[in-house]
Amino acid sequence: MPVKSKLPDIELSDKGLYDYVFADLSADDEERIAVIDVADGSETSFAQLRSYVESTAGWLHSKGIRKGD
């Protein structure tokens, strides 16, 4: 189910999405909630999200998938 934020849309810079989301996070920011699953209310912090993204990227790399594929 799509959810629309009440906040205005954001403009992405020339940075990649990973750098846009994670590059400037402080230690305090990493413990903030990044995602809330509306189906069950579970919360994922920025630190957890970064870990999931990096694990997925490592798995894709191990399968031979490279940047640009």
PDB file with one MODEL, atoms N, CA, C and O in Angstrom:
MODEL        1
ATOM      1  N   MET A   1       0.844  -1.164   0.000  1.00  0.00           N
ATOM      2  CA  MET A   1       0.000   0.000   0.000  1.00  0.00           C
ATOM      3  C   MET A   1       0.896   1.235   0.000  1.00  0.00           C
ATOM      4  O   MET A   1       1.642   1.443   0.957  1.00  0.00           O
ATOM      5  N   PRO A   2       0.843   2.053  -1.038  1.00  0.00           N
ATOM      6  CA  PRO A   2       1.657   3.269  -1.073  1.00  0.00           C
ATOM      7  C   PRO A   2       1.247   4.239   0.033  1.00  0.00           C
ATOM      8  O   PRO A   2       0.070   4.370   0.369  1.00  0.00           O
ATOM      9  N   VAL A   3       2.246   4.909   0.584  1.00  0.00           N
ATOM     10  CA  VAL A   3       1.998   5.911   1.618  1.00  0.00           C
ATOM     11  C   VAL A   3       2.626   7.217   1.145  1.00  0.00           C
ATOM     12  O   VAL A   3       3.802   7.243   0.782  1.00  0.00           O
ATOM     13  N   LYS A   4       1.870   8.277   1.147  1.00  0.00           N
ATOM     14  CA  LYS A   4       2.364   9.591   0.732  1.00  0.00           C
ATOM     15  C   LYS A   4       2.688  10.416   1.967  1.00  0.00           C
ATOM     16  O   LYS A   4       1.864  10.542   2.873  1.00  0.00           O
ATOM     17  N   SER A   5       3.878  10.971   2.000  1.00  0.00           N
ATOM     18  CA  SER A   5       4.299  11.810   3.106  1.00  0.00           C
ATOM     19  C   SER A   5       3.580  13.152   3.051  1.00  0.00           C
ATOM     20  O   SER A   5       3.226  13.641   1.978  1.00  0.00           O
ATOM     21  N   LYS A   6       3.372  13.733   4.218  1.00  0.00           N
ATOM     22  CA  LYS A   6       2.821  15.084   4.289  1.00  0.00           C
ATOM     23  C   LYS A   6       3.906  16.118   3.996  1.00  0.00           C
ATOM     24  O   LYS A   6       3.614  17.285   3.734  1.00  0.00           O
ATOM     25  N   LEU A   7       5.159  15.674   4.044  1.00  0.00           N
ATOM     26  CA  LEU A   7       6.286  16.560   3.771  1.00  0.00           C
ATOM     27  C   LEU A   7       6.477  16.719   2.271  1.00  0.00           C
ATOM     28  O   LEU A   7       6.045  15.861   1.502  1.00  0.00           O
ATOM     29  N   PRO A   8       7.116  17.800   1.844  1.00  0.00           N
ATOM     30  CA  PRO A   8       7.338  17.986   0.412  1.00  0.00           C
ATOM     31  C   PRO A   8       8.315  16.945  -0.131  1.00  0.00           C
ATOM     32  O   PRO A   8       9.146  16.416   0.608  1.00  0.00           O
ATOM     33  N   ASP A   9       8.208  16.657  -1.431  1.00  0.00           N
ATOM     34  CA  ASP A   9       9.146  15.758  -2.081  1.00  0.00           C
ATOM     35  C   ASP A   9      10.558  16.320  -1.949  1.00  0.00           C
ATOM     36  O   ASP A   9      10.744  17.528  -1.801  1.00  0.00           O
ATOM     37  N   ILE A  10      11.547  15.434  -2.003  1.00  0.00           N
ATOM     38  CA  ILE A  10      12.935  15.867  -1.918  1.00  0.00           C
ATOM     39  C   ILE A  10      13.577  15.831  -3.300  1.00  0.00           C
ATOM     40  O   ILE A  10      13.166  15.068  -4.174  1.00  0.00           O
ATOM     41  N   GLU A  11      14.563  16.646  -3.471  1.00  0.00           N
ATOM     42  CA  GLU A  11      15.353  16.659  -4.699  1.00  0.00           C
ATOM     43  C   GLU A  11      16.661  15.940  -4.394  1.00  0.00           C
ATOM     44  O   GLU A  11      17.360  16.299  -3.446  1.00  0.00           O
ATOM     45  N   LEU A  12      16.993  14.937  -5.183  1.00  0.00           N
ATOM     46  CA  LEU A  12      18.254  14.227  -4.985  1.00  0.00           C
ATOM     47  C   LEU A  12      19.378  14.966  -5.688  1.00  0.00           C
ATOM     48  O   LEU A  12      19.189  15.548  -6.756  1.00  0.00           O
ATOM     49  N   SER A  13      20.537  14.933  -5.077  1.00  0.00           N
ATOM     50  CA  SER A  13      21.702  15.588  -5.658  1.00  0.00           C
ATOM     51  C   SER A  13      22.368  14.635  -6.650  1.00  0.00           C
ATOM     52  O   SER A  13      21.814  13.593  -6.999  1.00  0.00           O
ATOM     53  N   ASP A  14      23.554  15.009  -7.093  1.00  0.00           N
ATOM     54  CA  ASP A  14      24.310  14.163  -8.010  1.00  0.00           C
ATOM     55  C   ASP A  14      24.918  12.957  -7.292  1.00  0.00           C
ATOM     56  O   ASP A  14      25.423  12.042  -7.943  1.00  0.00           O
ATOM     57  N   LYS A  15      24.875  12.948  -5.969  1.00  0.00           N
ATOM     58  CA  LYS A  15      25.370  11.804  -5.209  1.00  0.00           C
ATOM     59  C   LYS A  15      24.507  10.595  -5.513  1.00  0.00           C
ATOM     60  O   LYS A  15      23.356  10.731  -5.930  1.00  0.00           O
ATOM     61  N   GLY A  16      25.059   9.425  -5.304  1.00  0.00           N
ATOM     62  CA  GLY A  16      24.252   8.222  -5.384  1.00  0.00           C
ATOM     63  C   GLY A  16      23.315   8.162  -4.188  1.00  0.00           C
ATOM     64  O   GLY A  16      23.508   8.883  -3.209  1.00  0.00           O
ATOM     65  N   LEU A  17      22.310   7.315  -4.261  1.00  0.00           N
ATOM     66  CA  LEU A  17      21.325   7.213  -3.186  1.00  0.00           C
ATOM     67  C   LEU A  17      21.979   6.784  -1.872  1.00  0.00           C
ATOM     68  O   LEU A  17      21.630   7.307  -0.814  1.00  0.00           O
ATOM     69  N   TYR A  18      22.922   5.840  -1.924  1.00  0.00           N
ATOM     70  CA  TYR A  18      23.602   5.383  -0.707  1.00  0.00           C
ATOM     71  C   TYR A  18      24.281   6.561  -0.007  1.00  0.00           C
ATOM     72  O   TYR A  18      24.098   6.763   1.193  1.00  0.00           O
ATOM     73  N   ASP A  19      25.060   7.331  -0.753  1.00  0.00           N
ATOM     74  CA  ASP A  19      25.753   8.483  -0.159  1.00  0.00           C
ATOM     75  C   ASP A  19      24.766   9.537   0.322  1.00  0.00           C
ATOM     76  O   ASP A  19      24.986  10.162   1.360  1.00  0.00           O
ATOM     77  N   TYR A  20      23.694   9.739  -0.411  1.00  0.00           N
ATOM     78  CA  TYR A  20      22.693  10.730  -0.015  1.00  0.00           C
ATOM     79  C   TYR A  20      22.089  10.365   1.343  1.00  0.00           C
ATOM     80  O   TYR A  20      21.890  11.231   2.194  1.00  0.00           O
ATOM     81  N   VAL A  21      21.805   9.090   1.534  1.00  0.00           N
ATOM     82  CA  VAL A  21      21.149   8.654   2.770  1.00  0.00           C
ATOM     83  C   VAL A  21      22.128   8.499   3.918  1.00  0.00           C
ATOM     84  O   VAL A  21      21.811   8.885   5.043  1.00  0.00           O
ATOM     85  N   PHE A  22      23.321   7.941   3.668  1.00  0.00           N
ATOM     86  CA  PHE A  22      24.196   7.527   4.766  1.00  0.00           C
ATOM     87  C   PHE A  22      25.453   8.373   4.985  1.00  0.00           C
ATOM     88  O   PHE A  22      26.032   8.305   6.070  1.00  0.00           O
ATOM     89  N   ALA A  23      25.892   9.151   4.027  1.00  0.00           N
ATOM     90  CA  ALA A  23      27.205   9.807   4.111  1.00  0.00           C
ATOM     91  C   ALA A  23      27.360  10.751   5.302  1.00  0.00           C
ATOM     92  O   ALA A  23      28.425  10.791   5.918  1.00  0.00           O
ATOM     93  N   ASP A  24      26.336  11.497   5.630  1.00  0.00           N
ATOM     94  CA  ASP A  24      26.471  12.530   6.652  1.00  0.00           C
ATOM     95  C   ASP A  24      25.834  12.161   7.988  1.00  0.00           C
ATOM     96  O   ASP A  24      25.584  13.041   8.811  1.00  0.00           O
ATOM     97  N   LEU A  25      25.569  10.881   8.218  1.00  0.00           N
ATOM     98  CA  LEU A  25      24.936  10.475   9.477  1.00  0.00           C
ATOM     99  C   LEU A  25      25.920  10.543  10.640  1.00  0.00           C
ATOM    100  O   LEU A  25      27.049  10.064  10.543  1.00  0.00           O
ATOM    101  N   SER A  26      25.480  11.137  11.726  1.00  0.00           N
ATOM    102  CA  SER A  26      26.275  11.116  12.957  1.00  0.00           C
ATOM    103  C   SER A  26      25.929   9.854  13.730  1.00  0.00           C
ATOM    104  O   SER A  26      24.999   9.137  13.361  1.00  0.00           O
ATOM    105  N   ALA A  27      26.658   9.579  14.785  1.00  0.00           N
ATOM    106  CA  ALA A  27      26.372   8.414  15.621  1.00  0.00           C
ATOM    107  C   ALA A  27      24.949   8.493  16.179  1.00  0.00           C
ATOM    108  O   ALA A  27      24.254   7.480  16.262  1.00  0.00           O
ATOM    109  N   ASP A  28      24.523   9.691  16.556  1.00  0.00           N
ATOM    110  CA  ASP A  28      23.157   9.868  17.058  1.00  0.00           C
ATOM    111  C   ASP A  28      22.121   9.591  15.966  1.00  0.00           C
ATOM    112  O   ASP A  28      21.081   8.984  16.220  1.00  0.00           O
ATOM    113  N   ASP A  29      22.425  10.049  14.742  1.00  0.00           N
ATOM    114  CA  ASP A  29      21.499   9.833  13.632  1.00  0.00           C
ATOM    115  C   ASP A  29      21.305   8.351  13.343  1.00  0.00           C
ATOM    116  O   ASP A  29      20.209   7.922  12.981  1.00  0.00           O
ATOM    117  N   GLU A  30      22.371   7.568  13.504  1.00  0.00           N
ATOM    118  CA  GLU A  30      22.286   6.148  13.168  1.00  0.00           C
ATOM    119  C   GLU A  30      21.258   5.408  14.013  1.00  0.00           C
ATOM    120  O   GLU A  30      20.753   4.366  13.596  1.00  0.00           O
ATOM    121  N   GLU A  31      20.944   5.925  15.181  1.00  0.00           N
ATOM    122  CA  GLU A  31      19.957   5.270  16.047  1.00  0.00           C
ATOM    123  C   GLU A  31      18.533   5.759  15.791  1.00  0.00           C
ATOM    124  O   GLU A  31      17.578   5.218  16.348  1.00  0.00           O
ATOM    125  N   ARG A  32      18.393   6.779  14.952  1.00  0.00           N
ATOM    126  CA  ARG A  32      17.049   7.272  14.603  1.00  0.00           C
ATOM    127  C   ARG A  32      16.334   6.258  13.723  1.00  0.00           C
ATOM    128  O   ARG A  32      16.971   5.437  13.064  1.00  0.00           O
ATOM    129  N   ILE A  33      15.026   6.319  13.717  1.00  0.00           N
ATOM    130  CA  ILE A  33      14.219   5.414  12.910  1.00  0.00           C
ATOM    131  C   ILE A  33      14.248   5.878  11.450  1.00  0.00           C
ATOM    132  O   ILE A  33      13.968   7.039  11.150  1.00  0.00           O
ATOM    133  N   ALA A  34      14.590   4.951  10.551  1.00  0.00           N
ATOM    134  CA  ALA A  34      14.632   5.242   9.119  1.00  0.00           C
ATOM    135  C   ALA A  34      13.381   4.744   8.413  1.00  0.00           C
ATOM    136  O   ALA A  34      12.891   5.382   7.481  1.00  0.00           O
ATOM    137  N   VAL A  35      12.863   3.597   8.859  1.00  0.00           N
ATOM    138  CA  VAL A  35      11.730   2.960   8.196  1.00  0.00           C
ATOM    139  C   VAL A  35      10.790   2.396   9.248  1.00  0.00           C
ATOM    140  O   VAL A  35      11.226   1.781  10.222  1.00  0.00           O
ATOM    141  N   ILE A  36       9.497   2.610   9.041  1.00  0.00           N
ATOM    142  CA  ILE A  36       8.472   1.967   9.863  1.00  0.00           C
ATOM    143  C   ILE A  36       7.606   1.130   8.929  1.00  0.00           C
ATOM    144  O   ILE A  36       7.050   1.647   7.961  1.00  0.00           O
ATOM    145  N   ASP A  37       7.495  -0.152   9.221  1.00  0.00           N
ATOM    146  CA  ASP A  37       6.650  -1.052   8.438  1.00  0.00           C
ATOM    147  C   ASP A  37       5.202  -0.826   8.874  1.00  0.00           C
ATOM    148  O   ASP A  37       4.825  -1.167   9.995  1.00  0.00           O
ATOM    149  N   VAL A  38       4.404  -0.256   7.989  1.00  0.00           N
ATOM    150  CA  VAL A  38       3.023   0.069   8.361  1.00  0.00           C
ATOM    151  C   VAL A  38       2.177  -1.178   8.588  1.00  0.00           C
ATOM    152  O   VAL A  38       1.133  -1.106   9.237  1.00  0.00           O
ATOM    153  N   ALA A  39       2.613  -2.319   8.064  1.00  0.00           N
ATOM    154  CA  ALA A  39       1.843  -3.551   8.233  1.00  0.00           C
ATOM    155  C   ALA A  39       1.903  -4.074   9.659  1.00  0.00           C
ATOM    156  O   ALA A  39       0.900  -4.533  10.206  1.00  0.00           O
ATOM    157  N   ASP A  40       3.104  -4.000  10.265  1.00  0.00           N
ATOM    158  CA  ASP A  40       3.232  -4.571  11.614  1.00  0.00           C
ATOM    159  C   ASP A  40       3.811  -3.606  12.644  1.00  0.00           C
ATOM    160  O   ASP A  40       3.940  -3.962  13.816  1.00  0.00           O
ATOM    161  N   GLY A  41       4.160  -2.390  12.224  1.00  0.00           N
ATOM    162  CA  GLY A  41       4.676  -1.396  13.155  1.00  0.00           C
ATOM    163  C   GLY A  41       6.140  -1.550  13.508  1.00  0.00           C
ATOM    164  O   GLY A  41       6.659  -0.793  14.328  1.00  0.00           O
ATOM    165  N   SER A  42       6.829  -2.533  12.894  1.00  0.00           N
ATOM    166  CA  SER A  42       8.248  -2.712  13.215  1.00  0.00           C
ATOM    167  C   SER A  42       9.056  -1.526  12.694  1.00  0.00           C
ATOM    168  O   SER A  42       8.721  -0.921  11.676  1.00  0.00           O
ATOM    169  N   GLU A  43      10.122  -1.213  13.417  1.00  0.00           N
ATOM    170  CA  GLU A  43      10.960  -0.056  13.097  1.00  0.00           C
ATOM    171  C   GLU A  43      12.378  -0.506  12.762  1.00  0.00           C
ATOM    172  O   GLU A  43      12.897  -1.455  13.350  1.00  0.00           O
ATOM    173  N   THR A  44      12.995   0.188  11.812  1.00  0.00           N
ATOM    174  CA  THR A  44      14.369  -0.083  11.405  1.00  0.00           C
ATOM    175  C   THR A  44      15.158   1.209  11.535  1.00  0.00           C
ATOM    176  O   THR A  44      14.773   2.232  10.969  1.00  0.00           O
ATOM    177  N   SER A  45      16.256   1.171  12.274  1.00  0.00           N
ATOM    178  CA  SER A  45      17.096   2.357  12.439  1.00  0.00           C
ATOM    179  C   SER A  45      17.963   2.550  11.192  1.00  0.00           C
ATOM    180  O   SER A  45      18.075   1.657  10.353  1.00  0.00           O
ATOM    181  N   PHE A  46      18.567   3.724  11.091  1.00  0.00           N
ATOM    182  CA  PHE A  46      19.481   3.981   9.986  1.00  0.00           C
ATOM    183  C   PHE A  46      20.667   3.020  10.037  1.00  0.00           C
ATOM    184  O   PHE A  46      21.140   2.579   8.990  1.00  0.00           O
ATOM    185  N   ALA A  47      21.159   2.687  11.235  1.00  0.00           N
ATOM    186  CA  ALA A  47      22.281   1.744  11.366  1.00  0.00           C
ATOM    187  C   ALA A  47      21.876   0.370  10.850  1.00  0.00           C
ATOM    188  O   ALA A  47      22.637  -0.267  10.121  1.00  0.00           O
ATOM    189  N   GLN A  48      20.691  -0.090  11.218  1.00  0.00           N
ATOM    190  CA  GLN A  48      20.212  -1.388  10.733  1.00  0.00           C
ATOM    191  C   GLN A  48      20.019  -1.360   9.221  1.00  0.00           C
ATOM    192  O   GLN A  48      20.387  -2.307   8.526  1.00  0.00           O
ATOM    193  N   LEU A  49      19.442  -0.273   8.713  1.00  0.00           N
ATOM    194  CA  LEU A  49      19.206  -0.159   7.286  1.00  0.00           C
ATOM    195  C   LEU A  49      20.524  -0.197   6.523  1.00  0.00           C
ATOM    196  O   LEU A  49      20.631  -0.874   5.501  1.00  0.00           O
ATOM    197  N   ARG A  50      21.529   0.530   7.015  1.00  0.00           N
ATOM    198  CA  ARG A  50      22.845   0.520   6.364  1.00  0.00           C
ATOM    199  C   ARG A  50      23.400  -0.901   6.340  1.00  0.00           C
ATOM    200  O   ARG A  50      23.945  -1.337   5.326  1.00  0.00           O
ATOM    201  N   SER A  51      23.266  -1.624   7.448  1.00  0.00           N
ATOM    202  CA  SER A  51      23.744  -2.999   7.524  1.00  0.00           C
ATOM    203  C   SER A  51      23.035  -3.886   6.498  1.00  0.00           C
ATOM    204  O   SER A  51      23.676  -4.694   5.826  1.00  0.00           O
ATOM    205  N   TYR A  52      21.721  -3.734   6.379  1.00  0.00           N
ATOM    206  CA  TYR A  52      20.960  -4.528   5.401  1.00  0.00           C
ATOM    207  C   TYR A  52      21.396  -4.203   3.974  1.00  0.00           C
ATOM    208  O   TYR A  52      21.560  -5.102   3.149  1.00  0.00           O
ATOM    209  N   VAL A  53      21.582  -2.911   3.688  1.00  0.00           N
ATOM    210  CA  VAL A  53      21.994  -2.485   2.349  1.00  0.00           C
ATOM    211  C   VAL A  53      23.377  -3.043   2.023  1.00  0.00           C
ATOM    212  O   VAL A  53      23.594  -3.566   0.930  1.00  0.00           O
ATOM    213  N   GLU A  54      24.310  -2.934   2.965  1.00  0.00           N
ATOM    214  CA  GLU A  54      25.668  -3.416   2.718  1.00  0.00           C
ATOM    215  C   GLU A  54      25.709  -4.938   2.593  1.00  0.00           C
ATOM    216  O   GLU A  54      26.470  -5.468   1.783  1.00  0.00           O
ATOM    217  N   SER A  55      24.911  -5.642   3.376  1.00  0.00           N
ATOM    218  CA  SER A  55      24.834  -7.106   3.259  1.00  0.00           C
ATOM    219  C   SER A  55      24.280  -7.515   1.903  1.00  0.00           C
ATOM    220  O   SER A  55      24.793  -8.434   1.264  1.00  0.00           O
ATOM    221  N   THR A  56      23.237  -6.830   1.471  1.00  0.00           N
ATOM    222  CA  THR A  56      22.647  -7.134   0.168  1.00  0.00           C
ATOM    223  C   THR A  56      23.633  -6.838  -0.954  1.00  0.00           C
ATOM    224  O   THR A  56      23.750  -7.617  -1.900  1.00  0.00           O
ATOM    225  N   ALA A  57      24.341  -5.720  -0.856  1.00  0.00           N
ATOM    226  CA  ALA A  57      25.339  -5.370  -1.870  1.00  0.00           C
ATOM    227  C   ALA A  57      26.447  -6.421  -1.912  1.00  0.00           C
ATOM    228  O   ALA A  57      26.897  -6.806  -2.991  1.00  0.00           O
ATOM    229  N   GLY A  58      26.884  -6.880  -0.751  1.00  0.00           N
ATOM    230  CA  GLY A  58      27.911  -7.925  -0.704  1.00  0.00           C
ATOM    231  C   GLY A  58      27.428  -9.216  -1.332  1.00  0.00           C
ATOM    232  O   GLY A  58      28.179  -9.874  -2.052  1.00  0.00           O
ATOM    233  N   TRP A  59      26.177  -9.589  -1.069  1.00  0.00           N
ATOM    234  CA  TRP A  59      25.621 -10.806  -1.652  1.00  0.00           C
ATOM    235  C   TRP A  59      25.541 -10.678  -3.174  1.00  0.00           C
ATOM    236  O   TRP A  59      25.913 -11.601  -3.898  1.00  0.00           O
ATOM    237  N   LEU A  60      25.053  -9.527  -3.657  1.00  0.00           N
ATOM    238  CA  LEU A  60      24.974  -9.315  -5.104  1.00  0.00           C
ATOM    239  C   LEU A  60      26.362  -9.397  -5.736  1.00  0.00           C
ATOM    240  O   LEU A  60      26.528  -9.995  -6.799  1.00  0.00           O
ATOM    241  N   HIS A  61      27.355  -8.799  -5.082  1.00  0.00           N
ATOM    242  CA  HIS A  61      28.730  -8.838  -5.591  1.00  0.00           C
ATOM    243  C   HIS A  61      29.243 -10.272  -5.641  1.00  0.00           C
ATOM    244  O   HIS A  61      29.919 -10.663  -6.592  1.00  0.00           O
ATOM    245  N   SER A  62      28.922 -11.045  -4.622  1.00  0.00           N
ATOM    246  CA  SER A  62      29.369 -12.449  -4.586  1.00  0.00           C
ATOM    247  C   SER A  62      28.752 -13.275  -5.711  1.00  0.00           C
ATOM    248  O   SER A  62      29.291 -14.315  -6.090  1.00  0.00           O
ATOM    249  N   LYS A  63      27.629 -12.815  -6.238  1.00  0.00           N
ATOM    250  CA  LYS A  63      26.963 -13.504  -7.343  1.00  0.00           C
ATOM    251  C   LYS A  63      27.410 -12.976  -8.710  1.00  0.00           C
ATOM    252  O   LYS A  63      26.888 -13.382  -9.748  1.00  0.00           O
ATOM    253  N   GLY A  64      28.392 -12.060  -8.686  1.00  0.00           N
ATOM    254  CA  GLY A  64      28.939 -11.546  -9.940  1.00  0.00           C
ATOM    255  C   GLY A  64      28.267 -10.301 -10.475  1.00  0.00           C
ATOM    256  O   GLY A  64      28.573  -9.857 -11.581  1.00  0.00           O
ATOM    257  N   ILE A  65      27.363  -9.737  -9.711  1.00  0.00           N
ATOM    258  CA  ILE A  65      26.676  -8.526 -10.153  1.00  0.00           C
ATOM    259  C   ILE A  65      27.528  -7.323  -9.790  1.00  0.00           C
ATOM    260  O   ILE A  65      27.955  -7.182  -8.644  1.00  0.00           O
ATOM    261  N   ARG A  66      27.775  -6.459 -10.756  1.00  0.00           N
ATOM    262  CA  ARG A  66      28.649  -5.315 -10.557  1.00  0.00           C
ATOM    263  C   ARG A  66      27.913  -4.015 -10.845  1.00  0.00           C
ATOM    264  O   ARG A  66      26.824  -4.014 -11.420  1.00  0.00           O
ATOM    265  N   LYS A  67      28.523  -2.912 -10.437  1.00  0.00           N
ATOM    266  CA  LYS A  67      27.966  -1.585 -10.693  1.00  0.00           C
ATOM    267  C   LYS A  67      27.678  -1.442 -12.191  1.00  0.00           C
ATOM    268  O   LYS A  67      28.513  -1.763 -13.036  1.00  0.00           O
ATOM    269  N   GLY A  68      26.498  -0.962 -12.485  1.00  0.00           N
ATOM    270  CA  GLY A  68      26.100  -0.767 -13.875  1.00  0.00           C
ATOM    271  C   GLY A  68      25.327  -1.922 -14.478  1.00  0.00           C
ATOM    272  O   GLY A  68      24.725  -1.779 -15.542  1.00  0.00           O
ATOM    273  N   ASP A  69      25.336  -3.073 -13.805  1.00  0.00           N
ATOM    274  CA  ASP A  69      24.582  -4.228 -14.309  1.00  0.00           C
ATOM    275  C   ASP A  69      23.094  -3.992 -14.198  1.00  0.00           C
ATOM    276  O   ASP A  69      22.302  -4.856 -14.575  1.00  0.00           O
TER     277      ASP A  69
ENDMDL
END
